[in-house]
Amino acid sequence: MSTIRADNIGPSDGGTTTDLLSGLSKAWVNFDGVAGTLSARKSFNISSLTDNGTGHYQSNFTNSFSDANFVTSDGSSTYGTARLIGLTGNGYTQTTSSRDANYGTSTNTVSGGMLVYDPYYILISIHGDLA
């Protein structure tokens, strides 16, 4: 089997190249927020998960990011029913080594405009530069 190694890829006519490494997810996780003990179904670059209360979870990274300005994409659901994700100012932080967020619906005014709950599926993908 052969291995191809490249940091950039571009068209044969010499046009603009694309940086392959910047666009890849540097950390991701799929976990159950309902279970008594959090455990990842699958993950990459996640060393552990912390349950900080109802709908409030922290993802801790195996390898830190170069700064706290990374981008996240989240999804959550409860038993197959799609739910909105909510991030609140007082319950959301991200540092180079972890990311903390609240999950819930926007149908109530509890906890900064959302009703927090423990979703069955929590899906997180994080993009940025590793240290």
C-alpha positions as CSV (number, residue, x, y, z in Angstrom):
1,M,0.0,0.0,0.0
2,S,1.3,3.5,-0.9
3,T,1.1,6.6,1.2
4,I,0.6,10.1,-0.2
5,R,1.9,13.0,2.0
6,A,1.0,16.6,1.2
7,D,0.4,19.8,3.1
8,N,-1.1,21.6,0.2
9,I,-2.8,20.7,-3.0
10,G,-3.4,22.8,-6.1
11,P,-4.5,22.7,-9.7
12,S,-2.0,21.6,-12.4
13,D,-2.2,25.1,-14.1
14,G,-0.4,26.7,-11.1
15,G,-3.5,28.4,-9.7
16,T,-4.3,28.8,-6.0
17,T,-3.4,26.0,-3.6
18,T,-5.5,24.7,-0.8
19,D,-4.1,24.1,2.7
20,L,-5.3,20.6,3.5
21,L,-4.4,20.7,7.2
22,S,-6.3,23.9,8.2
23,G,-9.6,22.6,7.1
24,L,-9.5,19.3,9.1
25,S,-11.4,18.9,12.4
26,K,-8.7,18.9,15.1
27,A,-11.1,17.4,17.8
28,W,-14.5,15.8,17.7
29,V,-16.7,13.7,20.0
30,N,-20.0,11.9,20.1
31,F,-21.3,11.2,23.6
32,D,-24.4,10.4,25.7
33,G,-25.4,13.2,28.0
34,V,-28.1,11.2,29.7
35,A,-26.0,8.4,31.2
36,G,-24.9,8.7,34.8
37,T,-21.2,8.5,33.8
38,L,-20.2,10.4,30.6
39,S,-18.3,8.4,28.1
40,A,-17.6,9.0,24.4
41,R,-19.1,6.7,21.8
42,K,-16.3,7.9,19.5
43,S,-13.9,10.8,19.7
44,F,-10.7,12.3,18.5
45,N,-8.3,14.5,20.5
46,I,-10.7,14.4,23.5
47,S,-8.9,13.2,26.7
48,S,-12.0,13.4,29.0
49,L,-15.5,14.7,29.4
50,T,-16.8,16.5,32.5
51,D,-20.5,16.8,33.6
52,N,-21.0,20.2,35.3
53,G,-24.7,19.8,35.9
54,T,-27.9,19.5,33.8
55,G,-27.0,20.1,30.1
56,H,-23.6,21.5,31.0
57,Y,-20.6,19.7,29.7
58,Q,-16.8,20.2,29.3
59,S,-14.7,18.6,26.6
60,N,-11.0,18.4,27.6
61,F,-8.5,18.1,24.8
62,T,-5.6,15.6,24.6
63,N,-3.6,18.1,22.5
64,S,-4.2,21.8,23.2
65,F,-5.0,24.4,20.6
66,S,-2.6,27.3,19.8
67,D,-5.2,29.8,21.1
68,A,-8.8,29.9,22.3
69,N,-10.2,31.3,19.0
70,F,-11.1,27.9,17.5
71,V,-14.5,27.3,15.9
72,T,-17.0,24.7,17.1
73,S,-20.0,23.1,15.5
74,D,-22.5,21.4,17.8
75,G,-25.5,19.2,17.5
76,S,-27.7,17.5,20.0
77,S,-30.9,15.4,20.2
78,T,-32.9,13.6,22.8
79,Y,-34.0,10.0,21.8
80,G,-33.9,10.9,18.1
81,T,-35.9,14.1,18.3
82,A,-33.9,17.1,17.0
83,R,-33.4,19.8,19.5
84,L,-31.8,23.2,19.3
85,I,-28.4,23.8,20.9
86,G,-28.0,26.8,23.1
87,L,-24.8,28.4,24.3
88,T,-25.0,31.0,27.1
89,G,-22.5,33.6,28.1
90,N,-22.4,32.4,31.7
91,G,-22.2,28.7,30.8
92,Y,-19.9,28.8,27.7
93,T,-16.1,29.1,27.8
94,Q,-13.3,27.9,25.6
95,T,-9.6,27.8,26.5
96,T,-6.7,26.2,24.7
97,S,-7.2,23.0,26.6
98,S,-11.0,22.7,27.0
99,R,-14.4,23.8,25.8
100,D,-17.5,24.2,28.1
101,A,-21.1,24.6,26.9
102,N,-24.8,24.3,27.9
103,Y,-27.3,22.4,25.9
104,G,-31.1,22.9,25.7
105,T,-34.0,24.4,23.8
106,S,-34.8,28.0,23.2
107,T,-38.5,27.6,24.1
108,N,-38.1,28.8,27.7
109,T,-36.4,31.6,29.6
110,V,-34.6,29.4,32.1
111,S,-30.8,29.7,32.3
112,G,-30.2,32.7,30.1
113,G,-33.0,32.2,27.6
114,M,-33.0,28.4,27.3
115,L,-34.4,25.3,29.0
116,V,-31.3,23.2,29.7
117,Y,-31.5,19.4,29.5
118,D,-29.3,16.3,29.1
119,P,-29.4,15.3,25.4
120,Y,-29.0,11.6,24.5
121,Y,-26.7,12.5,21.6
122,I,-24.1,15.4,21.8
123,L,-22.0,15.9,18.7
124,I,-19.1,18.3,18.7
125,S,-16.6,19.1,16.0
126,I,-13.8,21.7,16.6
127,H,-11.6,23.4,14.0
128,G,-8.5,25.5,14.7
129,D,-4.7,25.3,15.0
130,L,-3.1,22.9,17.5
131,A,-0.3,24.2,19.6
